[in-house]
Amino acid sequence: MCFSYSVNFSATRLQSKLNLSEVPQLPEPGFFISGFIYPCLPIIAGNGGLHTEYAYWGLIPDWVKSTEKAIEMRSYGLNAKGETLNQKPMFKKAFEHHRVLVPMAGFYEWRQIGKRKFPYYIKPAEADFFLVAGLASQWANPETGVEQETFTIVTCPSGPLLSTIHNSKLRQPLILPEEDWQTWIYGRETDVLPLVKPCNDSLLSAFTVGPLASYTKQNRNVPTVQQPFDYPETGSQLF
């Protein structure tokens, strides 16, 4: 799964690569962003051409009718299993009508060895950012009438690299190669479902990072959280 990622990439490079009309506004600092604080983050949507929207991480379907239910469901909406997007009521409408791209500089996963878990940072091998498949949904707060855009990150079975790292869950974000960006947003269902597969490991670079990444009660949104750190138990830290 994917519950924490970073956005410390160049917003101007993202604008240039996607030919966006405006430079996206990235949260700063953006070294470690946890989904469990349900932050507002930039996503790339396609209605009217590719553009940036800002949505809260933790998808809430538009049919949720109470704030209590919305609060309950958003934790289940942090990730969506790619293989069943067209079947699950929580994600089906968003899959049909509002597929998006989620830009990230990298993401964090934990490798289990014995009873311990060791944090890794996974980033592009060469590029400045990933574009990960996502879904978005507009939810109207029944108490205030205010509409809130929410999103989820789509996951897929892990490839060889993430199977080694995320070895307890065997899932990874659905990282899309450049040739599939437009298809994910604009393609028909029959075109999109075959994209639900792990990316080529040649697109990825991974290394172990310090214990800070695992300390949920400390401020992890600092540059040092991404610094390589060696654990004897993991063997070679670089992939």
C-alpha positions as CSV (number, residue, x, y, z in Angstrom):
1,M,0.0,0.0,0.0
2,C,1.1,3.7,0.0
3,F,0.4,5.8,3.0
4,S,3.3,8.3,2.9
5,Y,5.0,10.1,0.1
6,S,7.0,13.2,-0.7
7,V,6.5,16.1,-3.0
8,N,9.9,17.8,-2.8
9,F,10.3,18.0,-6.6
10,S,10.5,21.0,-8.9
11,A,6.9,22.3,-9.6
12,T,8.1,24.1,-12.7
13,R,9.5,20.9,-14.2
14,L,6.1,19.3,-13.6
15,Q,4.4,22.2,-15.3
16,S,6.7,22.1,-18.2
17,K,6.5,18.3,-18.6
18,L,2.7,18.3,-18.6
19,N,2.2,21.7,-20.3
20,L,0.1,23.0,-17.4
21,S,-1.2,26.5,-17.5
22,E,0.0,27.3,-14.0
23,V,2.8,26.1,-11.7
24,P,1.4,23.7,-9.1
25,Q,1.5,24.9,-5.5
26,L,3.3,22.2,-3.5
27,P,3.2,22.0,0.3
28,E,6.4,23.0,1.9
29,P,8.2,21.3,3.4
30,G,7.2,18.2,1.5
31,F,9.7,15.5,2.5
32,F,7.3,13.2,4.3
33,I,3.5,13.5,4.0
34,S,1.3,11.0,5.9
35,G,-2.1,10.1,4.5
36,F,-3.4,9.7,8.1
37,I,-3.5,13.5,8.5
38,Y,-5.6,13.7,5.4
39,P,-3.7,16.6,3.8
40,C,-4.7,18.7,0.8
41,L,-2.3,18.0,-2.1
42,P,-2.0,18.7,-5.8
43,I,-3.4,16.2,-8.3
44,I,-3.5,16.3,-12.1
45,A,-7.0,16.1,-13.6
46,G,-8.0,16.0,-17.3
47,N,-11.4,17.7,-17.7
48,G,-10.9,20.6,-20.1
49,G,-7.2,19.6,-20.6
50,L,-4.6,18.6,-18.1
51,H,-4.5,21.0,-15.1
52,T,-3.8,21.0,-11.4
53,E,-6.5,20.5,-8.8
54,Y,-6.1,20.4,-5.0
55,A,-7.8,17.5,-3.1
56,Y,-7.7,15.9,0.3
57,W,-6.1,12.6,0.5
58,G,-8.7,10.0,1.6
59,L,-11.4,9.5,-1.0
60,I,-15.0,10.0,0.2
61,P,-17.7,8.9,-2.3
62,D,-20.3,11.5,-3.2
63,W,-23.1,9.2,-1.8
64,V,-21.9,9.5,1.8
65,K,-24.6,11.5,3.7
66,S,-23.0,12.3,7.1
67,T,-19.8,13.7,8.4
68,E,-19.5,10.8,10.8
69,K,-19.5,8.4,7.9
70,A,-17.2,10.5,5.9
71,I,-14.6,10.5,8.7
72,E,-15.0,6.8,9.0
73,M,-14.6,6.1,5.3
74,R,-11.7,8.4,4.4
75,S,-9.1,6.1,6.0
76,Y,-10.4,3.3,3.7
77,G,-10.1,5.8,0.8
78,L,-6.3,6.4,1.1
79,N,-5.6,3.6,-1.3
80,A,-7.7,1.7,-3.9
81,K,-6.9,-1.7,-5.2
82,G,-6.5,-1.4,-8.9
83,E,-7.8,-4.8,-9.9
84,T,-11.3,-4.1,-8.5
85,L,-11.8,-0.4,-9.3
86,N,-14.8,-1.1,-11.6
87,Q,-16.4,-3.3,-9.0
88,K,-16.2,-1.7,-5.6
89,P,-19.0,0.8,-4.8
90,M,-16.6,3.1,-3.0
91,F,-14.5,3.7,-6.2
92,K,-16.6,2.7,-9.2
93,K,-18.0,6.1,-10.0
94,A,-14.6,7.9,-9.6
95,F,-13.0,5.2,-11.8
96,E,-15.6,5.8,-14.5
97,H,-15.6,9.6,-14.4
98,H,-12.6,11.1,-12.5
99,R,-9.3,9.4,-13.0
100,V,-6.3,11.6,-12.0
101,L,-2.6,11.5,-11.7
102,V,-0.8,12.0,-8.4
103,P,2.7,13.6,-8.6
104,M,5.2,12.5,-6.0
105,A,9.0,12.8,-5.6
106,G,9.0,9.4,-3.9
107,F,7.3,7.2,-1.4
108,Y,8.1,5.2,1.8
109,E,7.6,1.5,2.5
110,W,8.7,-0.8,5.2
111,R,10.5,-4.2,4.9
112,Q,9.8,-6.8,7.6
113,I,12.8,-8.9,8.8
114,G,11.9,-11.0,11.7
115,K,9.9,-8.9,14.2
116,R,11.4,-5.6,12.9
117,K,10.4,-3.3,10.1
118,F,12.9,-1.1,8.2
119,P,12.0,2.0,6.3
120,Y,12.9,2.5,2.6
121,Y,12.5,5.5,0.4
122,I,11.7,4.7,-3.3
123,K,12.2,7.4,-5.9
124,P,12.6,7.7,-9.6
125,A,15.9,6.3,-10.9
126,E,16.3,9.3,-13.3
127,A,13.2,11.5,-13.4
128,D,12.3,14.3,-11.0
129,F,8.9,12.8,-10.0
130,F,6.5,9.9,-10.5
131,L,3.0,10.2,-11.7
132,V,0.9,7.7,-9.9
133,A,-2.6,6.6,-10.9
134,G,-5.4,8.1,-8.7
135,L,-9.1,8.7,-8.5
136,A,-10.9,11.8,-7.3
137,S,-14.4,12.4,-5.9
138,Q,-16.4,15.5,-4.9
139,W,-18.1,15.2,-1.6
140,A,-20.5,17.8,-0.2
141,N,-20.5,18.3,3.5
142,P,-24.2,17.9,4.5
143,E,-23.8,20.3,7.4
144,T,-22.2,23.2,5.6
145,G,-22.9,22.4,2.0
146,V,-19.3,23.0,1.2
147,E,-17.9,20.7,-1.5
148,Q,-14.6,19.0,-0.8
149,E,-12.5,17.3,-3.4
150,T,-10.9,14.0,-2.2
151,F,-8.6,11.5,-3.8
152,T,-7.1,8.1,-3.5
153,I,-3.9,6.4,-4.7
154,V,-4.4,3.3,-6.8
155,T,-2.2,0.3,-6.0
156,C,-1.2,-2.8,-7.9
157,P,0.6,-6.0,-7.2
158,S,4.3,-5.4,-6.4
159,G,7.1,-6.0,-8.9
160,P,10.3,-7.8,-7.9
161,L,11.9,-4.7,-6.2
162,L,8.8,-3.8,-4.1
163,S,8.2,-7.5,-3.3
164,T,11.6,-7.5,-1.6
165,I,10.9,-4.2,0.2
166,H,7.2,-4.3,1.0
167,N,7.4,-8.0,1.7
168,S,4.4,-8.2,4.1
169,K,1.8,-6.7,1.8
170,L,3.2,-7.2,-1.7
171,R,1.5,-4.0,-3.1
172,Q,2.9,-0.8,-4.6
173,P,1.5,2.4,-6.0
174,L,0.5,2.1,-9.7
175,I,3.3,4.2,-11.2
176,L,2.5,5.0,-14.8
177,P,5.2,5.4,-17.5
178,E,4.9,8.5,-19.5
179,E,3.2,6.8,-22.5
180,D,0.3,5.8,-20.2
181,W,-0.5,9.1,-18.6
182,Q,-3.1,10.2,-21.1
183,T,-4.6,6.8,-21.3
184,W,-5.2,6.6,-17.6
185,I,-7.1,9.9,-17.6
186,Y,-8.9,9.8,-20.9
187,G,-9.0,6.1,-21.9
188,R,-11.9,3.8,-22.0
189,E,-12.3,1.2,-19.2
190,T,-11.1,-1.5,-21.5
191,D,-7.9,0.5,-22.2
192,V,-7.3,1.4,-18.6
193,L,-7.6,-1.9,-16.7
194,P,-4.6,-3.4,-18.5
195,L,-2.5,-0.6,-17.0
196,V,-3.0,-2.1,-13.5
197,K,0.4,-3.8,-13.2
198,P,3.8,-2.9,-11.6
199,C,6.1,-0.6,-13.4
200,N,9.4,-1.7,-14.7
201,D,11.9,-1.8,-11.8
202,S,14.4,0.1,-14.0
203,L,12.3,3.2,-13.3
204,L,12.9,2.9,-9.5
205,S,15.7,3.6,-7.1
206,A,15.4,2.5,-3.4
207,F,17.5,2.7,-0.2
208,T,17.0,2.4,3.5
209,V,16.4,5.6,5.5
210,G,16.8,6.3,9.2
211,P,14.5,5.3,12.0
212,L,12.9,8.7,12.0
213,A,10.6,7.6,9.2
214,S,9.0,5.1,11.6
215,Y,8.5,7.6,14.5
216,T,4.8,8.5,14.1
217,K,4.9,10.9,17.1
218,Q,7.8,12.9,15.8
219,N,8.0,15.5,13.0
220,R,9.1,13.4,10.0
221,N,8.6,16.2,7.5
222,V,12.3,17.3,7.5
223,P,15.1,16.7,5.0
224,T,16.9,14.2,7.1
225,V,14.1,11.7,6.8
226,Q,15.2,11.0,3.2
227,Q,18.9,10.5,4.0
228,P,20.3,7.0,3.3
229,F,20.9,5.0,6.5
230,D,22.5,1.6,6.8
231,Y,21.0,-1.3,8.8
232,P,23.2,-4.4,9.1
233,E,20.1,-6.6,9.1
234,T,19.1,-5.5,5.6
235,G,22.4,-6.2,3.9
236,S,23.0,-3.9,0.9
237,Q,20.8,-0.8,1.3
238,L,20.7,0.3,-2.3
239,F,18.6,-1.1,-5.2
